[in-house]
Amino acid sequence: MISRGNEMLKDDKCACGKTAKLIIDDKTFELPVIIGTENEHAIDITRLRNETGYITYDPGYANTGSCKSDVTFVDGEKGILRYRGYPIEDLAEHATFIETAYLLIFGDLPTRGQRQKFRDLLSEQELLHEGLRHHFEGFPSTGHPMAILSAVINALGCYHPDLLEIDSKADFLRAAAKIISKVRTIAAWSYRKAQGLPFMYPDPKLSYCRNFLHMMHSIPHRHYEPTDAQVRALTLFFLLHADHEQNCSCSTVRMVQSTEANLFASVSAGICALWGRLHGGANAGVIEMLEHIHEGGTSIPDYLEKVKNKECKLMGFGHRIYKSFDPRAKILRKAAHDMLESTGHDDPLLDIALEMADAAMSDEYFIERRLYPNVDFYSGIILRALNIPVNMFTVMFAIGRMPGWIAHWYEAYADGATKIHRPRQVYTGREPRVYVPLDSRI
């Protein structure tokens, strides 16, 4: 079995000897204080209910630390994002998506040999079992690609029952490689199914991103050839979405894992959580907003005034965590511009997006509320230029986020001391009542 001895290490690393005092009815309780690597302070309330009879009330868990994690650090006030200690800007400039996936999952950047071994394993695992292929035939042409992706990823475990229980690091490596590699094939085939197009098999000679675009856009005897700039933009899209700490979908994966559910089921649940418009579906909302403006529905100044008057939403601005500029947005803004410029593709929505960003960032209303463009604001422009339909946008997010989900699943699994997640509630319903027989009810 895999060693699960990380809990003691993390406790030692976070322990500081400080305590916080909580006074309830003139009785004082001391609660341990833990400090993270980046000097984040937290009050340990794991024994709060046992010792006081109280629980905390925190809708949305915005002030609750659900775990200790070594994977990703986010400082929303300063606009910082780091994977395993590496600034996202450095990874975006120098790393590939596959290197980044390896870093997130295993903790360190791969050596040349490790990178080649991982690439070979991904190529080896890219084909789907032919029996699994027939699952696509059970979905209607109107089936949403996210529903198909979640269902088929979950079903994938049925074809690899030996990986439903992870007994070694080698098992985990194979399971991770299967999901990261096959998710491209499943995603592309869900699109082809909806379009009535023949399935295109992966080409082992192609890189990760080129292979995905091949399966999306090639037709028999006519292979799609993306430009280097397009591949670079897609690489950045996947890399920048690879993880983002304890967001809704990541927390869902960890919660499902806490029941000792297998990796396939856990990431399938993460896909469902990502589907929502307030999470992974936000970039589709940005495109709808920009198209509305482009089609003459309103001007940029008029639209921003409607936002101020609460008549509509400004999609792609602001972030639950970032209170300054989203560092991913800066990178994708340049990537979108460079890709469109290199391909000669003129997308009027990018011009509208840039003008809207400039207008909002020079308006005191948005400055005071720290509403800056986030990663969703530019990602849709890139996906449009790659001929990715809007209903596939969240699927693309899921492909990029897969390494992060897998890393968090494994971290929680290897911990060994993780308890099943079971939040408490403050009950506000009726007091005890006496059952009334049917004939006596009025």
BELTATA-V455278 format. One record per residue. N is the residue number from 1. RES is the residue in one small letter. PHI is phi as a letter, one per 30 degrees, with the letter a starting at -180 (NA if undefined). OMEGA is omega as a letter, one per 20 degrees, with the letter a starting at -180 (NA if undefined). NEAR is the number of other ideal C-beta (glycine too) atoms within 10 Angstrom. Layout:
<<N | RES | PHI | OMEGA | NEAR> <N | RES | PHI | OMEGA | NEAR>>
//
This chain:
<<1 | m | NA | r | 8> <2 | i | d | r | 14> <3 | s | d | a | 8> <4 | r | b | a | 12> <5 | g | c | a | 11> <6 | n | d | a | 17> <7 | e | d | a | 14> <8 | m | d | r | 9> <9 | l | d | a | 11> <10 | k | d | r | 18> <11 | d | d | r | 14> <12 | d | d | a | 8> <13 | k | d | a | 13> <14 | c | c | a | 17> <15 | a | d | r | 13> <16 | c | b | r | 10> <17 | g | i | r | 7> <18 | k | d | r | 13> <19 | t | b | r | 13> <20 | a | c | a | 14> <21 | k | c | r | 8> <22 | l | c | a | 16> <23 | i | c | r | 8> <24 | i | b | r | 11> <25 | d | h | r | 5> <26 | d | i | r | 5> <27 | k | c | a | 9> <28 | t | c | r | 8> <29 | f | b | r | 16> <30 | e | c | a | 11> <31 | l | c | a | 18> <32 | p | d | r | 18> <33 | v | c | r | 16> <34 | i | c | a | 18> <35 | i | b | a | 15> <36 | g | d | a | 15> <37 | t | e | a | 10> <38 | e | c | r | 11> <39 | n | i | r | 6> <40 | e | d | a | 12> <41 | h | c | r | 11> <42 | a | b | r | 17> <43 | i | c | a | 16> <44 | d | d | a | 16> <45 | i | c | a | 19> <46 | t | d | a | 9> <47 | r | c | a | 11> <48 | l | e | a | 16> <49 | r | d | r | 12> <50 | n | d | a | 7> <51 | e | d | a | 14> <52 | t | b | a | 15> <53 | g | i | a | 8> <54 | y | c | r | 12> <55 | i | b | r | 13> <56 | t | c | r | 13> <57 | y | c | a | 9> <58 | d | b | a | 10> <59 | p | e | a | 7> <60 | g | i | r | 8> <61 | y | h | a | 13> <62 | a | d | a | 8> <63 | n | c | a | 11> <64 | t | c | r | 12> <65 | g | d | a | 15> <66 | s | d | a | 14> <67 | c | a | r | 17> <68 | k | c | a | 17> <69 | s | b | r | 20> <70 | d | c | a | 15> <71 | v | d | a | 22> <72 | t | b | r | 22> <73 | f | c | r | 19> <74 | v | b | r | 21> <75 | d | c | a | 16> <76 | g | d | a | 16> <77 | e | d | a | 11> <78 | k | c | r | 11> <79 | g | i | a | 19> <80 | i | c | r | 16> <81 | l | b | r | 25> <82 | r | b | r | 18> <83 | y | c | r | 25> <84 | r | h | r | 19> <85 | g | j | a | 13> <86 | y | c | r | 18> <87 | p | e | a | 14> <88 | i | d | r | 24> <89 | e | d | r | 15> <90 | d | d | r | 11> <91 | l | d | a | 24> <92 | a | d | a | 20> <93 | e | d | a | 10> <94 | h | c | a | 10> <95 | a | c | r | 19> <96 | t | c | r | 17> <97 | f | d | a | 24> <98 | i | d | r | 21> <99 | e | d | a | 18> <100 | t | d | r | 26> <101 | a | d | r | 29> <102 | y | d | r | 23> <103 | l | e | a | 23> <104 | l | d | a | 23> <105 | i | d | a | 27> <106 | f | c | r | 18> <107 | g | j | a | 13> <108 | d | b | r | 11> <109 | l | d | a | 17> <110 | p | d | r | 17> <111 | t | d | r | 9> <112 | r | e | a | 7> <113 | g | d | r | 8> <114 | q | d | r | 14> <115 | r | d | a | 15> <116 | q | d | r | 11> <117 | k | d | r | 15> <118 | f | d | r | 21> <119 | r | d | r | 19> <120 | d | d | r | 12> <121 | l | d | r | 17> <122 | l | d | r | 23> <123 | s | d | a | 19> <124 | e | d | a | 13> <125 | q | c | a | 20> <126 | e | d | r | 24> <127 | l | d | r | 15> <128 | l | c | r | 22> <129 | h | e | a | 14> <130 | e | d | r | 8> <131 | g | d | r | 10> <132 | l | d | r | 18> <133 | r | e | a | 15> <134 | h | d | r | 9> <135 | h | d | a | 18> <136 | f | d | a | 19> <137 | e | d | a | 7> <138 | g | d | r | 9> <139 | f | c | r | 17> <140 | p | d | a | 7> <141 | s | d | r | 8> <142 | t | d | a | 6> <143 | g | d | a | 15> <144 | h | d | a | 16> <145 | p | e | r | 24> <146 | m | d | r | 24> <147 | a | d | r | 14> <148 | i | d | a | 22> <149 | l | d | a | 25> <150 | s | d | a | 23> <151 | a | d | a | 20> <152 | v | d | r | 23> <153 | i | d | r | 25> <154 | n | d | r | 18> <155 | a | d | a | 16> <156 | l | e | r | 25> <157 | g | d | r | 19> <158 | c | d | a | 13> <159 | y | c | r | 15> <160 | h | b | a | 17> <161 | p | d | r | 9> <162 | d | d | a | 10> <163 | l | c | r | 20> <164 | l | d | r | 15> <165 | e | c | a | 10> <166 | i | c | a | 22> <167 | d | c | a | 11> <168 | s | a | r | 10> <169 | k | d | r | 13> <170 | a | d | r | 9> <171 | d | d | a | 16> <172 | f | d | r | 21> <173 | l | e | r | 16> <174 | r | d | a | 18> <175 | a | d | r | 24> <176 | a | d | a | 28> <177 | a | d | r | 23> <178 | k | e | a | 23> <179 | i | d | a | 24> <180 | i | d | a | 25> <181 | s | d | a | 22> <182 | k | d | a | 23> <183 | v | d | r | 24> <184 | r | d | a | 23> <185 | t | d | r | 23> <186 | i | d | a | 26> <187 | a | d | a | 24> <188 | a | d | a | 26> <189 | w | d | r | 25> <190 | s | d | r | 24> <191 | y | d | a | 19> <192 | r | d | r | 18> <193 | k | d | a | 18> <194 | a | d | a | 20> <195 | q | d | a | 11> <196 | g | i | a | 7> <197 | l | c | r | 16> <198 | p | d | r | 10> <199 | f | d | r | 13> <200 | m | c | a | 20> <201 | y | d | r | 15> <202 | p | d | r | 22> <203 | d | c | a | 15> <204 | p | d | a | 12> <205 | k | d | a | 9> <206 | l | c | r | 18> <207 | s | d | a | 17> <208 | y | e | a | 23> <209 | c | d | r | 25> <210 | r | d | a | 19> <211 | n | d | r | 22> <212 | f | d | r | 26> <213 | l | d | r | 22> <214 | h | d | a | 21> <215 | m | d | r | 24> <216 | m | d | a | 23> <217 | h | c | r | 20> <218 | s | d | r | 18> <219 | i | b | a | 11> <220 | p | e | r | 8> <221 | h | i | r | 5> <222 | r | b | a | 8> <223 | h | d | r | 12> <224 | y | d | a | 14> <225 | e | c | r | 11> <226 | p | d | r | 21> <227 | t | d | r | 12> <228 | d | d | a | 10> <229 | a | d | r | 17> <230 | q | d | r | 22> <231 | v | d | r | 19> <232 | r | d | a | 16> <233 | a | d | r | 28> <234 | l | d | r | 27> <235 | t | e | r | 22> <236 | l | d | r | 26> <237 | f | e | r | 29> <238 | f | d | a | 24> <239 | l | d | a | 24> <240 | l | d | r | 26> <241 | h | c | a | 25> <242 | a | d | r | 25> <243 | d | a | r | 29> <244 | h | a | r | 20> <245 | e | i | a | 16> <246 | q | d | r | 19> <247 | n | d | a | 20> <248 | c | d | a | 16> <249 | s | d | r | 26> <250 | c | d | r | 26> <251 | s | d | r | 18> <252 | t | d | r | 21> <253 | v | e | a | 28> <254 | r | d | r | 23> <255 | m | d | r | 20> <256 | v | d | r | 22> <257 | q | d | a | 27> <258 | s | d | r | 19> <259 | t | d | a | 11> <260 | e | i | r | 11> <261 | a | d | a | 17> <262 | n | d | a | 21> <263 | l | d | a | 27> <264 | f | d | a | 21> <265 | a | d | a | 18> <266 | s | d | a | 26> <267 | v | d | r | 29> <268 | s | d | r | 24> <269 | a | d | r | 21> <270 | g | d | r | 32> <271 | i | d | r | 27> <272 | c | d | r | 17> <273 | a | d | a | 20> <274 | l | d | a | 25> <275 | w | e | a | 20> <276 | g | d | a | 14> <277 | r | d | r | 11> <278 | l | d | r | 9> <279 | h | b | a | 17> <280 | g | d | a | 27> <281 | g | d | a | 18> <282 | a | d | a | 22> <283 | n | d | r | 28> <284 | a | d | r | 22> <285 | g | d | r | 18> <286 | v | d | a | 25> <287 | i | d | r | 21> <288 | e | d | r | 12> <289 | m | d | a | 25> <290 | l | d | r | 26> <291 | e | d | r | 15> <292 | h | d | r | 14> <293 | i | d | a | 19> <294 | h | d | a | 13> <295 | e | d | r | 8> <296 | g | j | a | 7> <297 | g | d | r | 11> <298 | t | a | r | 15> <299 | s | c | r | 10> <300 | i | d | r | 15> <301 | p | d | r | 11> <302 | d | d | a | 11> <303 | y | d | r | 21> <304 | l | d | r | 19> <305 | e | d | r | 15> <306 | k | d | r | 14> <307 | v | d | a | 20> <308 | k | d | a | 13> <309 | n | d | r | 8> <310 | k | i | r | 7> <311 | e | d | r | 9> <312 | c | a | a | 15> <313 | k | c | r | 12> <314 | l | c | a | 19> <315 | m | d | r | 21> <316 | g | i | r | 29> <317 | f | b | a | 23> <318 | g | i | a | 17> <319 | h | a | a | 24> <320 | r | e | a | 13> <321 | i | c | a | 17> <322 | y | d | r | 23> <323 | k | c | r | 16> <324 | s | b | a | 14> <325 | f | d | r | 15> <326 | d | d | a | 25> <327 | p | d | r | 21> <328 | r | d | a | 26> <329 | a | d | r | 24> <330 | k | e | a | 18> <331 | i | d | a | 21> <332 | l | d | r | 26> <333 | r | d | r | 20> <334 | k | d | a | 14> <335 | a | d | r | 23> <336 | a | d | r | 26> <337 | h | d | a | 15> <338 | d | d | a | 14> <339 | m | d | a | 25> <340 | l | d | r | 21> <341 | e | d | a | 11> <342 | s | d | a | 14> <343 | t | c | a | 14> <344 | g | i | a | 6> <345 | h | d | a | 15> <346 | d | c | a | 9> <347 | d | c | a | 17> <348 | p | d | r | 11> <349 | l | d | r | 18> <350 | l | d | r | 22> <351 | d | d | r | 13> <352 | i | d | a | 19> <353 | a | d | a | 24> <354 | l | d | r | 16> <355 | e | d | r | 12> <356 | m | d | r | 23> <357 | a | d | r | 18> <358 | d | d | a | 12> <359 | a | d | a | 14> <360 | a | d | a | 21> <361 | m | d | r | 14> <362 | s | c | a | 9> <363 | d | c | a | 17> <364 | e | e | a | 7> <365 | y | e | a | 12> <366 | f | d | r | 19> <367 | i | d | a | 12> <368 | e | d | a | 8> <369 | r | c | r | 12> <370 | r | h | r | 15> <371 | l | c | a | 19> <372 | y | c | r | 23> <373 | p | d | r | 26> <374 | n | c | a | 24> <375 | v | d | a | 25> <376 | d | d | a | 27> <377 | f | d | a | 27> <378 | y | c | a | 30> <379 | s | d | r | 30> <380 | g | d | r | 29> <381 | i | d | r | 27> <382 | i | d | a | 24> <383 | l | d | r | 23> <384 | r | e | a | 22> <385 | a | d | r | 20> <386 | l | c | r | 22> <387 | n | i | r | 13> <388 | i | c | a | 21> <389 | p | d | a | 15> <390 | v | e | a | 16> <391 | n | d | r | 15> <392 | m | c | a | 24> <393 | f | e | a | 25> <394 | t | d | r | 23> <395 | v | d | r | 26> <396 | m | d | r | 24> <397 | f | e | a | 28> <398 | a | d | r | 27> <399 | i | d | a | 25> <400 | g | d | a | 24> <401 | r | d | a | 25> <402 | m | e | r | 27> <403 | p | d | r | 27> <404 | g | d | r | 26> <405 | w | e | a | 30> <406 | i | d | r | 25> <407 | a | d | a | 27> <408 | h | d | r | 28> <409 | w | e | a | 26> <410 | y | d | r | 22> <411 | e | d | r | 21> <412 | a | d | a | 22> <413 | y | d | a | 20> <414 | a | d | r | 17> <415 | d | e | r | 18> <416 | g | i | a | 13> <417 | a | c | a | 12> <418 | t | d | r | 18> <419 | k | c | r | 7> <420 | i | e | a | 9> <421 | h | d | a | 16> <422 | r | a | r | 8> <423 | p | d | r | 10> <424 | r | c | r | 9> <425 | q | b | r | 7> <426 | v | c | a | 8> <427 | y | d | a | 6> <428 | t | b | a | 5> <429 | g | d | a | 4> <430 | r | d | r | 6> <431 | e | d | a | 4> <432 | p | e | a | 4> <433 | r | b | r | 6> <434 | v | c | r | 4> <435 | y | d | r | 5> <436 | v | c | r | 9> <437 | p | e | a | 6> <438 | l | e | a | 5> <439 | d | d | a | 5> <440 | s | c | a | 7> <441 | r | d | a | 6> <442 | i | c | NA | 3>>
//
